[in-house]
Amino acid sequence: MNLDLSILEGKYVVRSGPPGCNFCAGVLSETLIKKMERIGIILPQEIAQSSVEGYCMLTKKGELWLTHPLHARKIATVFRGNGPLFSNITKNISFDDFLLREALKMGARVYYKKVSSIELPSKPEEKVLVKTEDETFEADLVVGAFGLNTDFLEKVKRMEFGYKPPKVLKTCQTELKIGSEFVKEKFKDFIFILNIGIKGFRFSAIIPKGEYITITLVGNDDLTFSKMEKFLKEDFMKKLLPDGFSLPHQHCHCLPRIAVTSAKKPFTDRFVIIGDASCSRYYKNGIESALITASLAAETAINLGISEKDFRKGYWRKARKIIIDNFFGRLLFSLNDFIARADFIVESHIRIARSNSFPFKILRNILWNMFTGNIDYWRIFLKSVNPFLLIYMAFSGIRTILDNFFKKKKE
Ligand SMILES: Cc1cc2nc3c(=O)[nH]c(=O)nc-3n(C[C@H](O)[C@H](O)[C@H](O)COP(=O)(O)OP(=O)(O)OC[C@H]3O[C@@H](n4cnc5c(N)ncnc54)[C@H](O)[C@@H]3O)c2cc1C
């Protein structure tokens, strides 16, 4: 099939800081890297900022280091744009620019132009018009991959074909330059998941990237940067940052949106929406979800057609699997919130996961998959309701309570 594909990108992704960045923690999951390789996209070394050895879960009751079951480094970290604001990076390390260059190699045209409007045809045989400030493009099919951090979402909502964008939350991120030696020594190429059970935070992580670390916070409500400033002053953070660290005057930070629900009807005749603006995995591997929804939309367009009916039958029916799986994702995150706040459960979990007992394997496997997102949430959920594990955890919990009781009595 002879395809003529034009990409319209409103941002110069080779710039550093927010003007060139698509605001994410930049963790490329093992499964995403494999999917990219399958379509001929090999991540170059100069784009990968670190290859991750594993995850370290930090709790109030201790830490747990988890490595890849095959002791391999299959997860990478990247900067979406050309590094943090105020960095003096002279090479091009932008992941998004790398992807655009790959698309160019595969025959696409790339225009650095912001789309101002999309006009849908009044008759099915007519084409769609995509307008920018100075040019109008005519297309058989338009794919909306505009994400959540754009006012274009509202414009598309007003096009009145039934599209409702996902509900979102404002998250908070900052990139701190603390030196490659310190990063290596403290984080050892591990992504830190801070499961401290602090009220108001749903998820917090530290991602090592060369001489920088990226700190990502997701709250129960919209976050502001003052929450990050407060977070950085917590005792557990002081232990992870250089002695006497204080937030430099010039630092890169952002408040990107994350989806908490999926969109309604992200398709119509000759127009389909993919990525975050459509549906993505709950709090996990959004870039991979974008690749999955892009592939589903492309498959539908080529094998079925480009009408609303075709997208409902092909694209949306398959994409709904993500939405159904997110139900289990929410359940698991809620369970984790509860556990993180109950000290005795955290303590008994750490005890099991560090032990050599059989359930430790199940628990480590659950945590590994929860952090990496390597398998569907429903599969993780099934693993976590393993009756053997639950009984063992109940006994371990009782033992922890009794141990603590007698320890206190002795004191
Ligand atoms: C705090 C946080 C941390 C995250 N961490 C990770 C992570 O570590 N790993 C991971 O896989 N996912 C992560 N995600 C999710 C990930 O960022 C998204 O799922 C992913 O970027 C979605 O891709 P997308 O193509 O849908 O949208 P985006 O990546 O947002 O890309 C949208 C593109 O459309 C362009 N655009 C928008 N409007 C217009 C317009 N009018 N005209 C032209 N161009 C336009 C933008 O410039 C941008 O380039 C994170 C998200 C958040 C909020």
The ligand as an ORCA input file, in Angstrom:
! r2SCAN-3c Opt
* xyz 0 1
  C       4.420     12.651     35.581
  C       4.345     11.660     34.451
  C       5.341     10.713     34.303
  C       5.264      9.783     33.269
  N       6.262      8.869     33.142
  C       6.223      7.965     32.152
  C       7.269      7.038     31.983
  O       8.253      7.047     32.715
  N       7.169      6.134     30.987
  C       6.092      6.105     30.145
  O       6.033      5.237     29.275
  N       5.098      7.008     30.258
  C       5.140      7.931     31.233
  N       4.152      8.866     31.347
  C       3.057      8.852     30.386
  C       3.522      9.415     29.035
  O       4.055     10.696     29.197
  C       2.354      9.502     28.080
  O       1.540      8.376     28.217
  C       2.819      9.583     26.631
  O       3.696     10.651     26.458
  C       1.594      9.738     25.740
  O       1.978      9.945     24.433
  P       1.049     10.795     23.448
  O       1.705     10.681     22.121
  O      -0.354     10.407     23.592
  O       1.140     12.293     23.976
  P       2.401     13.236     24.209
  O       3.614     12.455     24.513
  O       1.954     14.260     25.177
  O       2.649     13.900     22.789
  C       1.722     14.771     22.217
  C       2.404     15.520     21.095
  O       1.432     16.259     20.370
  C       1.947     17.560     20.141
  N       0.807     18.474     20.014
  C      -0.140     18.776     20.928
  N      -1.022     19.645     20.421
  C      -0.609     19.903     19.154
  C      -1.107     20.733     18.106
  N      -2.201     21.479     18.254
  N      -0.431     20.751     16.929
  C       0.684     20.001     16.738
  N       1.193     19.205     17.694
  C       0.554     19.156     18.883
  C       2.808     17.860     21.371
  O       3.757     18.880     21.064
  C       3.440     16.511     21.617
  O       4.636     16.344     20.911
  C       4.185      9.806     32.365
  C       3.199     10.778     32.502
  C       3.275     11.702     33.527
  C       2.218     12.752     33.660
*
